[in-house]
Every structure is written in C-alpha cells, then in structure tokens.
Amino acid sequence: MAADSNQRIIVEKNPSEARLSELGIKSWPKWGCSPGKYQLKFDAEETCYLLKGKVKAYPKGYSGNEEKGGCCVEFGAGDLVILPKGLSCTWDVSVAVDKHYKFESTSSTPSSSSSSF
C-alpha cells in the first residue's frame, strides 16, 4: 500500500502569486500539447503549472480503485501539479495544454542507479 502513496499525483488548486514566485515558475521551460490521449512515463519527479488546458490523468493500475480516490486525477488551468518519479499514466487532454514545468534534479544526490556501470 505504501507504493500507491508514492505514485500519487498531487494537485494544488489555484496557488497564490507568492507561491508561484517562490517556486520561480515563470523561469521554467514551457511545453504544450493538443487534445488527445498520451501515454506518459515520468523518469523524474515533475512539477508543472498549467497556464491553459484540461487533463484527466489515469495512473497505470488505478482502474476500478474507487475507494482510493477513483480512476483518474483531473487538473487544469491554474493548477500546480506534482507528478511522482516512476509514474506511468495516460493523459486524456480535452482542452489543449500550455504549461511551465520543472524536473527534479537528482544529479546532486548519490543513488545506486548511478553507480551501476
């Protein structure tokens, strides 16, 4: 069960301007996509702020799990979203997305995977 909580998508609805400034969101790169379905895998934790768009994210293995928050996570324009490392999901984009994003850097932290060569 602990593995499920590590794969949770966190949505912060309408964060304050002060919070956005503190994170430095305006300096982050931008990315966008048109409506459609996208299979995504996050190799690093991503934090993103949606300027436009509407998304239903269906994490792999969550279908039919109603008692644990349903089958999907919805977010859209004005939301700050944290997508955990290792998450595989399908994004069903109903309104074109325009977002600022940042991947968490793990290069400064030693990890067993970096020494596997």
Helices and strands as residue ranges (DSSP letters): H 2-6, E 10-13, H 17-23, G 25-27, E 30-33, E 36-41, E 46-59, G 66-68, E 73-76, E 79-83, E 88-103, G 112-115
